[in-house]
Amino acid sequence: MNKIDLSQATFIIPIRIESSDRLKNVITTIAFLVENFDTNIMVKEVNSKSVFEEEAMPILDDIVEGTIWKNFNFTFEKTDEPLFHKTKILNEMIMEADTDIVISYDCDAILPKESYKLAYDDIINGKFDVVYPYGNGMYQKQVEATDEVVSNFLDKNDYSHLDSVSRIHTSDFGWMQFFKKQDYIDMGMHNENFKAYAPEDKEIHYRFKTLGYNIGRINDYVYHLEHSRGENSWFSNPHMEDNQHEWIRLCNMNKEQLKEYYSNQEYLKKYVDC
């Protein structure tokens, strides 16, 4: 099978594997990307121990017959911190990527194959600065996948296996975005004041729009592989109140106020000269 050329892009996938269904989703998503695209993939796991290395890597190696290591980079950072600081990890990974296009990618999400190519081409050709490769509205397919379903999906490359166990739900700003790396740096990167589960996806979209970036959409479905939810993926996050206050404050700022705010963020000094 000929792979789809996304060679000038890097998928950045931050992970913390806290459950068996999350483990299954990580394996499914990465195997799908490796088998279907000529691209670059970076995975960074931050946890007390590497579940990915111990449990996911051997299965992935078997599924893709050893080809996974081509243009694939995995790093592990040990921490006993219970909360997953996703925005910080994404920023670190963006700076490590050496392609002009970066794809901030949720390990539980899969698109129709043509959506990846359309989003990539729209960035390469300068049509858009950032692309959301799924529709805004009833464009999410929530997938309750068994091991048998995902195995059949990967073996046959047939989305009907996912469709058979999915239900339609709303979609807006999460999942993944294709963007120009330098634009993301220039606009202030991910806001590290958002910790664990947070409305950072809404804020990023608002910021792109308010600062005048050209935003594209592909009106097709995104498949979300469902999983159990703890503090890092639900409103039980103990930082949720502070995160909501940050979001409300920022979504009331205009273009100049946002520029001023992000020019003074302490976390940016780790990455760029402010």
C-alpha positions as CSV (number, residue, x, y, z in Angstrom):
1,M,0.0,0.0,0.0
2,N,1.3,3.4,-1.0
3,K,1.5,5.8,2.0
4,I,0.0,9.3,1.8
5,D,2.8,11.9,1.7
6,L,2.8,14.1,4.8
7,S,6.6,14.2,5.0
8,Q,6.9,17.9,5.8
9,A,4.8,17.6,8.9
10,T,5.3,16.3,12.4
11,F,2.5,14.7,14.5
12,I,3.1,15.7,18.2
13,I,1.3,13.3,20.5
14,P,1.6,13.9,24.3
15,I,0.3,10.9,26.3
16,R,-0.4,9.6,29.8
17,I,-1.8,6.1,29.7
18,E,-4.1,5.7,32.8
19,S,-6.4,2.9,31.7
20,S,-6.6,-0.1,29.5
21,D,-8.9,1.7,27.0
22,R,-6.4,4.6,26.7
23,L,-3.7,2.0,26.0
24,K,-5.8,0.5,23.3
25,N,-6.5,3.9,21.8
26,V,-2.8,4.9,21.7
27,I,-1.9,1.7,20.0
28,T,-4.7,2.0,17.5
29,T,-4.0,5.6,16.6
30,I,-0.3,5.3,16.2
31,A,-0.5,2.1,14.2
32,F,-3.0,3.8,11.9
33,L,-0.7,6.8,11.4
34,V,2.4,4.7,10.8
35,E,0.7,2.3,8.3
36,N,-1.0,5.1,6.2
37,F,1.3,8.1,6.1
38,D,4.8,9.0,5.2
39,T,5.3,11.5,7.9
40,N,7.1,12.2,11.3
41,I,5.7,11.2,14.6
42,M,6.8,12.4,18.1
43,V,5.3,10.8,21.2
44,K,6.1,12.0,24.7
45,E,4.9,10.2,27.7
46,V,5.0,11.9,31.1
47,N,4.1,9.6,34.0
48,S,5.6,7.7,37.0
49,K,6.6,4.8,34.7
50,S,6.5,4.2,30.9
51,V,3.4,2.2,30.1
52,F,4.0,3.0,26.5
53,E,7.4,1.4,26.4
54,E,6.5,-1.6,28.5
55,E,3.1,-2.4,27.0
56,A,2.4,-0.5,23.8
57,M,5.7,-0.7,21.9
58,P,5.9,-4.5,21.7
59,I,2.3,-4.6,20.3
60,L,2.9,-1.8,17.9
61,D,6.1,-3.4,16.7
62,D,4.2,-6.6,15.9
63,I,1.3,-4.8,14.2
64,V,3.4,-2.7,11.8
65,E,6.1,-5.4,11.4
66,G,9.0,-3.3,12.8
67,T,8.6,-0.3,10.5
68,I,7.4,2.0,13.3
69,W,10.9,3.3,14.1
70,K,11.2,5.1,10.8
71,N,10.7,8.8,11.5
72,F,9.3,8.0,14.9
73,N,10.6,9.5,18.1
74,F,9.5,8.5,21.6
75,T,10.6,10.1,24.8
76,F,9.7,9.4,28.4
77,E,9.7,11.9,31.3
78,K,9.4,10.5,34.8
79,T,7.2,12.4,37.2
80,D,5.1,11.6,40.3
81,E,2.8,14.6,39.6
82,P,-0.7,13.2,39.3
83,L,-1.9,15.9,36.9
84,F,-0.9,16.0,33.2
85,H,0.3,19.4,32.2
86,K,-0.6,18.9,28.5
87,T,0.0,22.5,27.4
88,K,3.6,22.5,28.7
89,I,4.3,19.2,27.1
90,L,2.9,20.3,23.7
91,N,5.1,23.4,23.8
92,E,8.2,21.4,24.5
93,M,7.3,19.1,21.6
94,I,6.6,21.9,19.2
95,M,10.1,23.3,19.8
96,E,11.6,19.9,19.2
97,A,9.8,19.4,15.9
98,D,12.1,20.1,12.9
99,T,9.4,20.4,10.2
100,D,7.6,23.6,9.1
101,I,4.2,22.0,9.7
102,V,3.2,20.6,13.1
103,I,0.1,18.7,14.0
104,S,-1.1,18.9,17.6
105,Y,-2.7,15.5,17.9
106,D,-5.0,13.8,20.4
107,C,-4.1,10.1,20.9
108,D,-7.8,9.1,20.9
109,A,-8.7,10.6,17.5
110,I,-8.7,9.4,13.9
111,L,-9.8,11.1,10.7
112,P,-10.9,9.9,7.3
113,K,-7.6,9.5,5.4
114,E,-8.5,12.2,2.9
115,S,-8.9,14.8,5.6
116,Y,-5.3,14.5,6.7
117,K,-4.2,15.1,3.1
118,L,-6.6,18.0,2.5
119,A,-5.4,19.8,5.7
120,Y,-1.8,19.2,4.9
121,D,-2.1,20.5,1.4
122,D,-4.0,23.6,2.6
123,I,-1.1,24.5,4.8
124,I,1.6,23.6,2.3
125,N,0.0,25.7,-0.4
126,G,-0.5,28.7,1.8
127,K,-4.3,28.6,1.7
128,F,-4.6,28.6,5.5
129,D,-2.4,29.2,8.5
130,V,-4.2,26.7,10.6
131,V,-6.6,23.9,9.7
132,Y,-9.2,22.2,11.9
133,P,-9.7,18.9,9.9
134,Y,-13.3,18.2,11.1
135,G,-16.6,20.1,11.1
136,N,-18.0,22.3,13.8
137,G,-21.3,20.8,14.9
138,M,-22.5,17.2,14.7
139,Y,-19.3,15.9,13.2
140,Q,-18.0,13.7,16.0
141,K,-18.3,9.9,15.8
142,Q,-17.9,8.6,19.4
143,V,-16.5,5.0,19.0
144,E,-17.0,2.4,21.7
145,A,-14.5,0.0,20.1
146,T,-13.6,-3.5,21.3
147,D,-10.3,-5.2,20.6
148,E,-11.9,-7.0,17.7
149,V,-13.3,-3.8,16.1
150,V,-9.9,-2.0,16.2
151,S,-8.1,-5.1,14.9
152,N,-10.5,-5.4,12.0
153,F,-10.2,-1.7,11.3
154,L,-6.4,-1.8,11.2
155,D,-6.2,-5.1,9.3
156,K,-8.7,-4.1,6.6
157,N,-8.3,-0.3,6.6
158,D,-12.1,-0.1,6.6
159,Y,-13.9,2.6,8.6
160,S,-17.1,0.6,8.5
161,H,-15.8,-1.3,11.6
162,L,-15.6,2.0,13.5
163,D,-18.9,3.2,12.1
164,S,-20.6,0.1,13.4
165,V,-20.0,1.0,17.0
166,S,-20.2,4.7,16.8
167,R,-22.8,7.4,17.6
168,I,-23.0,11.0,16.4
169,H,-22.1,13.8,18.8
170,T,-20.9,17.4,18.7
171,S,-17.5,18.6,17.8
172,D,-15.9,22.0,17.9
173,F,-12.2,22.8,18.7
174,G,-10.4,19.8,20.2
175,W,-8.9,16.6,18.6
176,M,-6.1,18.1,16.4
177,Q,-5.0,21.1,14.4
178,F,-2.6,21.4,11.5
179,F,-0.5,24.6,11.7
180,K,2.7,26.4,10.7
181,K,5.2,25.9,13.5
182,Q,6.5,29.5,13.3
183,D,3.0,31.0,13.5
184,Y,2.3,29.0,16.6
185,I,5.5,30.3,18.2
186,D,4.7,33.9,17.2
187,M,1.2,33.8,18.6
188,G,2.4,32.7,22.1
189,M,2.2,28.9,21.8
190,H,0.0,26.9,24.2
191,N,-1.0,28.8,27.3
192,E,0.7,26.9,30.2
193,N,-1.5,28.6,32.7
194,F,-4.1,26.0,31.7
195,K,-3.4,22.8,33.6
196,A,-4.7,19.3,33.1
197,Y,-8.3,19.3,31.7
198,A,-9.0,22.8,30.5
199,P,-10.7,24.9,27.8
200,E,-7.3,25.5,26.1
201,D,-8.7,24.3,22.7
202,K,-11.4,27.0,22.8
203,E,-8.8,29.6,23.7
204,I,-6.4,28.6,21.0
205,H,-9.1,29.0,18.3
206,Y,-10.2,32.3,19.8
207,R,-6.6,33.5,19.7
208,F,-6.0,32.4,16.1
209,K,-9.2,34.2,15.0
210,T,-8.7,37.4,17.0
211,L,-5.1,37.8,15.9
212,G,-6.1,37.5,12.3
213,Y,-4.8,34.1,11.3
214,N,-6.5,32.4,8.3
215,I,-8.4,29.5,9.7
216,G,-9.6,26.6,7.6
217,R,-12.2,23.8,8.3
218,I,-12.8,20.5,6.7
219,N,-16.4,19.6,7.1
220,D,-16.1,15.9,7.7
221,Y,-16.2,13.6,10.8
222,V,-13.7,12.9,13.4
223,Y,-13.7,9.5,15.1
224,H,-13.2,9.7,18.9
225,L,-12.1,6.5,20.5
226,E,-13.9,6.7,23.8
227,H,-12.1,6.1,27.1
228,S,-12.6,6.4,30.9
229,R,-12.1,9.8,32.3
230,G,-10.2,10.9,35.4
231,E,-8.9,14.2,36.7
232,N,-6.8,14.8,33.5
233,S,-9.7,14.4,31.1
234,W,-12.8,15.7,32.9
235,F,-14.2,18.6,35.0
236,S,-13.0,16.9,38.2
237,N,-9.6,18.5,37.5
238,P,-8.7,20.4,40.7
239,H,-7.4,23.3,38.5
240,M,-10.7,23.6,36.7
241,E,-11.9,26.8,38.4
242,D,-8.6,28.6,37.7
243,N,-8.7,27.4,34.1
244,Q,-12.2,28.7,33.6
245,H,-11.3,32.1,35.0
246,E,-8.3,32.2,32.7
247,W,-10.5,31.4,29.7
248,I,-13.1,34.0,30.6
249,R,-10.5,36.6,31.0
250,L,-8.8,35.9,27.7
251,C,-12.0,35.5,25.6
252,N,-12.9,39.1,26.5
253,M,-9.6,40.5,25.2
254,N,-9.2,42.1,21.8
255,K,-6.3,41.7,19.4
256,E,-4.0,44.3,21.1
257,Q,-4.8,43.0,24.6
258,L,-4.0,39.5,23.6
259,K,-0.7,40.5,22.0
260,E,0.2,42.4,25.2
261,Y,-0.8,39.5,27.4
262,Y,1.2,36.9,25.5
263,S,4.3,39.1,25.2
264,N,4.6,39.1,29.0
265,Q,4.1,35.4,29.7
266,E,6.9,34.0,31.8
267,Y,6.7,30.5,30.4
268,L,7.6,31.8,26.9
269,K,11.1,32.7,28.1
270,K,11.9,29.0,28.1
271,Y,11.4,28.8,24.4
272,V,11.8,32.2,22.7
273,D,13.4,35.6,23.4
274,C,10.4,37.8,24.5
